[in-house]
Amino acid sequence: METKPLKTSPDAGTSRFQIVLCFLGLLVMNLVVALDSTALAVAFPVIAKDINASFNSIYYTGTIFLLTSCVFQPVFASLAALGRKFAILLALSTFMLGIILCAVAKTVWLLILGRAIQGAGAGGTIAMTYVLMADMFTIRERAKFVSLISLMFMIGTVSGPLAGGGFADTIGWRWIFWSQIPLTALALILIPIFTKTVELPGTKREILANIDWVGMVGFTLGVTMLIMMLSASGVSWPWGDWKTITGISTGFAMLAFTFGFSYRWHKTTKPMIPLLVVKNVTASINFVSLFFQGLLQGAFVYYLPLYFQTARPYSPLMAGILFLPQSASTTAIAIATGILIARTHCIKPYSLLGWAIMTIGNIPLAMGLLDDTIPVRGWILGNIPHALAAGLLIVSSTIATQASAEARSDCSPADKMRVRAMAAALNPFFRALGQAVGVVVGETTVENRLRKILGNDAEDVLQVIASLREPGSAEQKKKLVLAIISSLNTLWIVLTVMSALNLVLMLFTKDCEFRVPPGPSKDGEKEADKDKVDEPLEDVVSSASFERDVRRLSLLSHVHGAQVSTSPVPPVPAPWQREGRQRDGRYIGQPNLL
């Protein structure tokens, strides 16, 4: 059966203009996804009152979004083998459907369904962003473009609470969703049209047969079961209840069966998450780092507004404004980190510095810095270290895992492309998984601690917030505020311990240096090697980068009148390819070149 050749070099029909438009669409869509992931948190009290939802059910709208966003990222990374345009179009269409369902929801269950669908589309969009960047840019260029994606994500993170609080206080919380439709429609036009075509070896039928469908379904169900059980245990029923034990055991059993089936028993398919991606120690630790970054981010984004609306009973809009210093600091540091990594080609120092700042910065929070007497400047300064650390880690860990994937030399070129795409997709996957777990950890910690303090007087957290804004006993309100602050202090302690563990883990990584081999000394020396499929991926990436440099030089020659040769020079044949070789290794009529 005839198969398509592997194309790893930039497609000749893909212009720089097309790449710019495609990347512009990715920036817009990442802005929308980031905005959507944070906008709802500050509006929870208003939404709960409007649709008559409890604390647990309304927080499920946040948990389910992060959960589906997480579990569908490797799914879409696998579907990318069917075609980049198909996968990104499916992701964007799914996200748009979720927006519409959330905007028209009249009950909490329809809102949860809409958020689940929207999360699946968001996960696909995030995963495909990194897959498409791996197709469009070399590892040397990618640090700068990851910084731009991080910048857009930070802008969305800043705008999310502001937009959510502003809409909730004025024209209504449903406009959180209606306002996303124009930007999503713009991305639906730009990205699929200008996405670079990447052809993988094999026919569509062969590609479909190689997709790990069992892994997709089993992984999705297993992770969903675990997250939902962790969320409900200790709140809806005790931790020792049979439901908790059965649910968690079932979730782990499903994951064990799924990975066992994918890696050992069903050899004809390509596992959804190749072992080759995570078996490197440095890559594995950085994936763990991304998971805990997401966990801390999820906890802070969802539970700092709780502090702002209790210890200082601010409106949802003001709670969003108080996020500005933290988010702005993260944005600036993420951009600076990307530039520094691109120039120094070193990654580990930035990761170590990030976790050190995160650990030290969380200690004051764990010691009770955020109480009901601290002035505004106190909590702003107290949250800055977390923002600085997040900016360092978002970029450094992401580039470290991709640099590790680029350096693989123990698999075929076709597998390398798959490993590179999956490694790129696993970065946001682990971060999203961490965010989902972070919301669950925060919900469980705060709710259980609140019940322990208040005993029989315990209420939903959202009911506590509502009661603080109504007439009542000042003494009772003071008791509720102190209970919330104590519950949050317990959460900060948990997050500090996690930060310290990650700092220790990062010591065991190797410094990833992605040094692109030096360019040819003569014009076009490596141009002729660009279509070879048996060469290491690093050389393919270098050839792709060299081709773009040649195009830039050609443009300069047109402007300045210089002549730059772009014609390929035939490569020197390998010793075993030369004619006239004798048994002793010498050649007839020519000197020995070995």
Helices and strands as residue ranges (DSSP letters): H 16-39, G 41-43, H 44-51, H 55-79, G 80-82, H 84-104, H 108-136, H 139-169, H 175-178, H 181-194, H 204-210, H 213-232, H 242-260, I 261-265, H 275-278, H 281-308, H 316-321, H 324-344, H 348-366, H 376-406, H 413-454, G 455-457, H 461-468, H 474-506, G 527-529, H 537-560, G 575-577
